[in-house]
Each structure stands twice: as structure tokens, then as C-alpha cells.
Amino acid sequence: MRKKIVAGNWKMNMTLQDGIALAKELNDTLTAEKPNCDVVICTPFIHLASIAQFLNQEVIGLGAENCADKEKGAFTGEVSAEMVKSTGAGYVILGHSERRGYYGETPEILKEKVLLALKNGLKVIFCIGESLEEREAEKQNEVVKAELEGSVFNLEEADFRNIIIAYEPIWAIGTGKTATSDQAEEIHAYIRSIIAERYGASVADDTTILYGGSCKASNAPELFAKPDIDGGLIGGASLKAADFKGIIDAWKK
């Protein structure tokens, strides 16, 4: 059975003190009332080591939002996969459209990041998704296929099993627009089909595919009810414990 996951992506939000307070609130809430899915919070680098000290990672996994494409060395300001792992984190988000768009991360760069993350024992939440122009031109399938082929379909099966896919239509991130549950299911099913072509049906059946893009407590139950949607990668709604828990609780409906 593939895992159901709700992951929070804090992005560039939360001071260290505010982040610790939010993580403690989530930890207390979900320890008291066990969720029906796996929960992960992906925080800015500066939060990781502090939060790892008190987070019950049997209840909430901890991840970074990025890592470097180099192992170590004279790369001022970068944070390596090994450093991320050393904080106590177990996950890393790679390939987010904001990293691709604002910071010029190419499929080749992401391929290196994925390899280094896996080498250091991190599970990768790998983001794919099309722009509004690509969606309007009905190119979404070829876009997501190219993103997978460019950065993760080079992996051996054993390594690919440590990849979680997050489908995030760029036109729905932070815009308030959401793909309809039928649109999201259609492309999730397509993604699962191309994983099956590359790795076989059993790997495809085991791969968790998350939806991201203005997912909130009000639309999560309808999205999560679809057979190929295994949870969400949540941006803004992960910054308040009650909002985030509302999405997690969609798995109880």
C-alpha cells in the first residue's frame, strides 16, 4: 500500500522562534490525535536542527525545502544534502517551480540534487507541473513527462522507491486557483502510467503522488477522494496549525 502524505512547505516564512512555536503546536496536536496519514513539515534550513530536537518523527517527518547540487566545498551560502541529513531531517523538496523559475534550476542540476539527496538517505519530494500557457496549449502531459525523464527516470528502481512525486500546476500555486479534482486526477493517473512504463506496475502502484496548488481544508476531501491522489504538498495553509490540521483531517472523511 502506498503512503498517504500531507506535507507542508513553509517557503520563506517564519522566524526561528515562530517556526519552533508552530512545530511544537503541530507536534502536540498530532501526538494527542493521531493522523490517518503521514505528515511532513518542510522548513527553511535555519529551523531544521532546532525543530528536530523535539519533533516526534514517528508522528511528523521533517524536511528541507532544497539542497545543493554539490557535495561540499567553496560554495558560499549553499547547504548540502549531507548537512540537511545531519540536522535530523529525513526529507527534502526538490524541483519546486519557484526554484526552477526564480533560480534557474535545470533538469541536469535537479538530477544532481536528487542523487546527492538519495546518497545521504533523504527521501525526495520531487515537484513537477505545467504553466498556464502550457495547460492552455494542452501540453501538460509532455511537460510532466519531460520533467520526470530529465531528473528522476535515470534512477534504479530501488532509488526511485525513495521518490515522492508532487504534481503542482504552476498556475494554481498561491493564486487561489485549483485544478478541479477531475483535472488533478486525470494528470495523476497519467503520471502513474508513465512511472509504470518505466518501472513496472508494482512500483507505480507504490509511488505516492501528491497534489499541490491552493489545496486547503475546504477542497482537500474532494481531491483526496480521487484514486490517484495520495495527499498534498501544502504551501500557505501549512503556516497555521488549524489550517494544516484541517487538510490532514480530510483523510478521516
Secondary structure as UniProt FT lines:
FT   STRAND          5..9
FT   HELIX           16..32
FT   STRAND          38..43
FT   HELIX           45..52
FT   TURN            53..54
FT   TURN            57..59
FT   STRAND          60..64
FT   TURN            76..77
FT   HELIX           81..86
FT   TURN            87..88
FT   STRAND          91..94
FT   HELIX           97..103
FT   HELIX           107..119
FT   TURN            120..121
FT   STRAND          123..128
FT   HELIX           132..136
FT   TURN            137..138
FT   HELIX           140..151
FT   TURN            152..154
FT   HELIX           157..160
FT   TURN            161..162
FT   STRAND          163..167
FT   HELIX           170..172
FT   HELIX           181..199
FT   HELIX           201..206
FT   STRAND          209..212
FT   TURN            217..219
FT   HELIX           220..224
FT   TURN            227..228
FT   STRAND          231..234
FT   HELIX           236..238
FT   HELIX           241..248
FT   HELIX           249..252
//
